[in-house]
Amino acid sequence: MSNERLAMIFFNIGLILTLISMALGPIQITNWALTTGVVACFFAIASLCLAFLSWDEWVQQDRTAHPAQRQYTDQNESVPEIQDDEQACAQVSQPNK
């Protein structure tokens, strides 16, 4: 299981526990509300840690993606640029062939 997937699972568990804590607090079940709130904080911190640990994996996956699907993020690849305004007007006014 990847860190990304585990981080999302921890986040969802933490969110559910937070909602439980918010529901139990107003009806005066404070022990369970505090317990679920503390456990939800643990899951949130664990989710953040796993997400930041797998941050580099996202960048590496983006660089290994197919060039047609990837945006121009590498500095080695250049985005086609227009040099002057007259050339830009000419390209805009002429339809693509």
Residue pairs with C-beta under 8 A, 6 or more apart in sequence:
2 54
2 57
3 50
3 51
3 53
3 54
3 57
4 50
4 51
4 54
4 57
4 58
6 50
7 46
7 47
7 48
7 50
7 51
7 54
8 47
10 43
10 44
10 46
10 47
10 50
11 43
11 44
11 47
13 40
13 43
14 40
14 41
14 42
14 43
14 44
14 47
15 40
17 36
17 37
17 39
17 40
17 43
18 36
18 37
18 40
20 32
20 33
20 36
21 32
21 33
21 34
21 36
21 37
21 40
22 33
24 30
24 32
24 33
24 36
25 33
62 70
62 73
63 70
63 73
63 74
67 77
72 78
72 79
82 88
82 91
